[in-house]
Amino acid sequence: MKIYAVILLSMFCLSCASVQEMPTQKVVTKEYEWRQLSNYSELRKKIGWSDNYADVCRFGRPISKMTESMNNEQWSMAASIGDLWLKQCPIDIRVHYFAAISLEKLDREDEAESHFRWMKGLMDDLVASGDGKSAKSAYEVISISEEYDALYLFGLEKKSQSLISGEVTCDLITATDENGKEVSIYFNPAAHFVRLAKMFK
């Protein structure tokens, strides 16, 4: 299924350089049966704006583990790692994508389609928040990692990033496409800023 951009497997390692992974800090007990859900926007906002977002969706994020498995063509392992993570954090766009690719390699098309459906639903929710062309119309994201996930699925490689202060505080990212064309995209990690403000109260 072709959505947003076709990402080559050879790009996996390169793309992960911008994704920070943190050690597990806390055991998260809540599990989501995400395949039975279709409320992408509602769940993305519920988890993305929660005070424990880092415990649920940041600490222990398995991007590197999945990348290593996929580069070694260990598709079943990559899919299993993704499935376990998504029970905890079903709004992880890139993990859905990696799991979908792995399942396609295993000819498990129906399962892959579920991940593609969620990835598309989450991305549609993200791009509906703006057009990314200015600070006022920035894409609203729930975390810095989601900015990088969006770039990845747009088929863009980050070159620079700066914090823009003003009426709307946001990140301005300069990136290049597969043809080397330079583009600028504005992201507003509003939920991230709210969590930071609470930490320093």
URBELRA-V268031 format. One record per pair of residues at least 12 apart in sequence whose C-alpha atoms are under 10 Angstrom apart, sorted by the first residue. I is the first residue (numbers start at 1). J is the second residue. D is the distance in whole Angstrom. If there is no record, write none. Layout:
I&J&D  I&J&D
This chain:
1&100&9  1&101&9  1&104&10  1&109&10  1&112&9  1&113&8  1&116&7  1&117&10  2&116&9  3&97&10  3&116&8  3&117&10  3&119&9  3&120&7  3&123&10  3&153&8  3&154&9  4&120&8  4&123&9  4&124&10  4&150&9  4&152&9  4&153&6  4&154&6  4&155&8  5&151&10  5&152&8  5&153&6  5&154&6  5&155&5  5&156&9  6&152&10  6&153&8  6&154&9  6&155&7  7&97&10  7&101&10  7&152&8  7&153&7  7&154&9  7&155&7  8&155&10  9&67&9  9&70&8  9&71&7  9&98&10  9&101&9  10&70&10  10&71&8  11&67&10  11&71&10  11&152&10  12&63&10  12&64&9  12&66&10  12&67&6  12&68&9  12&70&8  12&71&8  12&98&9  12&152&10  13&63&10  13&64&8  13&67&7  13&68&8  13&70&10  13&71&8  14&157&9  15&67&10  15&148&9  15&149&9  15&151&10  15&152&7  15&156&10  15&157&8  15&158&9  16&63&7  16&64&7  16&67&8  16&148&9  16&149&10  16&152&10  17&64&9  18&145&8  18&148&7  18&149&10  18&157&10  18&158&8  19&61&9  19&63&8  19&64&9  19&144&9  19&145&6  19&146&9  19&148&7  19&149&9  20&58&9  20&59&9  20&60&10  20&61&8  20&63&9  20&64&9  20&144&10  20&145&8  21&58&7  21&59&7  21&60&6  21&61&6  21&62&7  21&63&8  21&64&8  21&145&10  22&54&9  22&55&10  22&58&7  22&59&5  22&60&5  22&61&7  22&62&9  23&55&10  23&58&9  23&59&5  23&60&5  23&61&8  24&54&10  24&55&8  24&56&10  24&58&9  24&59&5  24&60&5  24&61&8  25&54&9  25&55&7  25&56&10  25&58&10  25&59&6  25&60&8  26&54&10  26&55&6  26&56&9  26&59&8  26&60&10  27&55&8  27&56&9  28&52&10  28&55&7  28&56&6  28&57&10  28&88&7  28&89&10  29&56&9  29&87&10  29&88&8  30&56&9  30&87&8  30&88&7  30&89&9  31&84&9  31&85&10  31&86&9  31&87&5  31&88&5  31&89&8  31&90&9  32&86&8  32&87&5  32&88&6  32&89&8  32&90&7  33&86&9  33&87&6  33&88&9  33&90&8  34&83&10  34&86&8  34&87&7  34&88&9  34&89&9  34&90&6  34&91&9  34&114&9  34&115&10  34&118&9  35&86&10  35&87&10  35&90&9  35&111&9  35&114&7  35&115&8  35&117&10  35&118&9  36&114&10  37&90&10  37&118&9  38&117&9  38&118&8  38&121&8  39&118&9  39&121&9  39&122&9  40&90&9  40&91&8  40&117&10  40&118&7  40&119&9  40&120&9  40&121&6  40&122&6  40&123&9  40&124&9  40&125&7  41&91&9  41&121&8  41&122&7  41&123&10  41&124&9  41&125&6  41&126&9  42&122&10  42&125&9  43&89&10  43&90&8  43&91&7  43&122&9  44&89&10  44&90&8  44&91&6  44&92&9  44&121&10  44&122&7  44&125&9  44&126&9  44&141&10  44&142&8  45&91&9  45&125&10  45&141&10  45&142&8  45&191&9  46&91&10  47&89&8  47&90&9  47&91&8  47&142&9  48&89&10  48&91&8  48&92&10  48&141&8  48&142&5  48&143&7  48&190&10  48&191&7  48&192&9  49&141&10  49&142&7  49&143&9  49&190&9  49&191&5  49&192&8  49&194&8  49&195&8  50&142&10  50&191&8  50&192&10  50&194&10  50&195&8  51&191&9  51&192&10  51&194&9  51&195&6  51&196&10  51&198&9  51&199&10  52&195&9  53&89&9  53&142&9  53&143&9  53&191&10  53&192&9  53&195&9  54&143&9  54&192&10  54&195&10  55&88&10  55&89&10  56&85&9  56&86&10  56&88&6  56&89&6  56&90&10  57&85&9  57&86&9  57&88&7  57&89&5  57&90&9  57&91&8  57&92&7  57&143&10  57&145&10  58&89&9  58&92&10  58&143&9  58&145&8  60&85&9  61&82&10  61&85&8  61&86&10  61&89&9  61&92&9  61&95&9  62&78&9  62&81&7  62&82&7  62&84&10  62&85&7  62&95&8  63&78&10  63&81&9  63&82&9  63&94&8  63&95&7  63&98&9  65&77&9  65&78&8  65&81&8  65&82&9  66&78&5  66&79&8  66&80&9  66&81&7  66&82&7  66&95&8  66&98&7  66&99&8  66&102&9  67&95&10  67&98&8  69&81&9  69&102&9  70&98&8  70&99&10  70&101&9  70&102&7  70&105&10  73&102&9  73&105&9  74&102&8  74&105&10  74&106&10  75&98&10  75&99&9  75&101&8  75&102&5  75&103&7  75&104&9  75&105&7  75&106&7  76&99&9  76&102&7  76&103&7  76&105&9  76&106&7  77&99&10  77&102&9  78&95&10  78&98&8  78&99&7  78&100&10  78&101&9  78&102&6  78&103&9  79&95&9  79&96&9  79&98&8  79&99&5  79&100&8  79&101&9  79&102&6  79&103&6  79&104&10  79&106&9  79&111&10  79&112&9  80&99&8  80&102&9  80&103&10  81&95&9  81&99&8  82&94&10  82&95&6  82&96&7  82&97&9  82&98&8  82&99&6  82&100&9  82&102&9  83&95&9  83&96&9  83&99&7  83&115&10  86&99&10  86&115&10  90&115&10  90&118&9  90&119&10  90&122&10  91&118&8  91&119&8  91&121&10  91&122&7  91&123&10  91&146&10  92&118&9  92&119&8  92&122&8  92&145&9  92&146&8  92&149&9  93&115&9  93&116&9  93&118&8  93&119&5  93&120&8  93&121&9  93&122&7  93&123&7  93&145&10  93&146&8  93&149&7  93&150&8  93&153&9  94&119&8  94&145&10  94&146&9  94&148&9  94&149&6  94&150&9  94&152&8  94&153&8  95&115&9  95&119&9  95&149&9  96&112&9  96&114&9  96&115&5  96&116&7  96&117&9  96&118&7  96&119&6  96&120&9  96&122&10  97&112&9  97&115&7  97&116&6  97&117&10  97&118&9  97&119&6  97&120&9  97&149&10  97&153&9  98&112&10  98&115&9  98&116&10  98&119&10  99&111&9  99&112&7  99&114&10  99&115&7  99&116&9  100&112&4  100&113&7  100&114&8  100&115&5  100&116&6  100&117&10  100&118&10  100&119&9  101&113&10  101&115&9  101&116&9  103&115&9  119&153&10  123&146&10  123&149&9  123&150&7  123&153&9  125&139&10  125&140&9  125&141&10  126&139&7  126&140&7  126&141&7  126&142&9  126&146&9  126&147&10  126&150&8  127&139&6  127&140&8  127&141&9  127&150&9  128&140&9  129&141&9  129&188&10  130&186&9  130&187&9  130&188&10  131&185&9  131&186&8  131&187&9  132&172&9  132&173&10  132&184&8  132&185&5  132&186&5  132&187&6  132&188&9  133&172&10  133&183&10  133&184&7  133&185&6  133&186&6  133&187&9  134&168&10  134&170&9  134&172&9  134&184&9  134&185&8  134&186&6  134&187&9  135&164&8  135&165&9  135&166&9  135&167&8  135&168&6  135&169&7  135&170&6  135&171&8  135&172&8  135&185&9  135&186&6  135&187&8  135&188&8  136&166&10  136&167&8  136&168&6  136&169&9  136&170&9  136&186&9  136&187&10  136&188&9  137&168&9  137&185&10  137&186&8  137&187&9  137&188&9  138&168&9  138&169&10  138&170&7  138&171&9  138&172&9  138&185&8  138&186&5  138&187&5  138&188&6  138&189&9  139&170&9  139&171&10  139&185&8  139&186&6  139&187&5  139&188&6  139&189&8  139&190&10  140&170&9  140&186&9  140&187&6  140&188&5  140&189&6  140&190&7  140&191&9  141&187&7  141&188&6  141&189&5  141&190&7  141&191&7  141&192&8  142&187&10  142&188&8  142&189&6  142&190&7  142&191&5  142&192&6  142&193&9  143&187&10  143&188&9  143&189&6  143&190&8  143&191&7  143&192&5  143&193&9  143&195&10  144&171&9  144&187&9  144&188&9  144&189&6  144&190&10  144&191&10  144&192&7  144&193&10  145&189&10  146&187&10  146&189&9  147&171&9  147&173&9  147&185&10  147&186&9  147&187&7  147&188&9  147&189&8  148&173&10  150&187&10  151&173&9  151&175&8  151&176&10  151&177&10  151&185&9  154&177&8  155&175&10  155&176&9  155&177&6  155&178&7  156&174&9  156&175&6  156&176&5  156&177&5  156&178&7  156&179&10  156&180&9  156&181&9  156&182&9  156&183&9  157&173&10  157&174&9  157&175&5  157&176&5  157&177&6  157&178&8  157&180&9  157&182&9  157&183&10  158&173&7  158&174&6  158&175&4  158&176&7  158&177&9  158&182&10  158&183&10  158&184&10  159&173&7  159&174&6  159&175&5  159&176&7  159&182&9  159&183&10  159&184&10  160&172&8  160&173&6  160&174&5  160&175&7  160&184&10  161&173&4  161&174&6  161&175&9  161&184&10  161&185&10  161&186&10  162&174&9  162&186&10  163&186&10  163&187&10  163&188&10  164&186&9  164&187&10  164&188&10  168&188&8  168&190&9  169&186&10  169&187&9  169&188&7  169&189&9  169&190&8  169&193&9  170&186&7  170&187&6  170&188&4  170&189&7  170&190&8  170&193&9  171&185&8  171&186&6  171&187&5  171&188&6  171&189&8  172&184&7  172&185&6  172&186&5  172&187&6  172&188&9  173&185&5  173&186&6  173&187&8  174&186&9
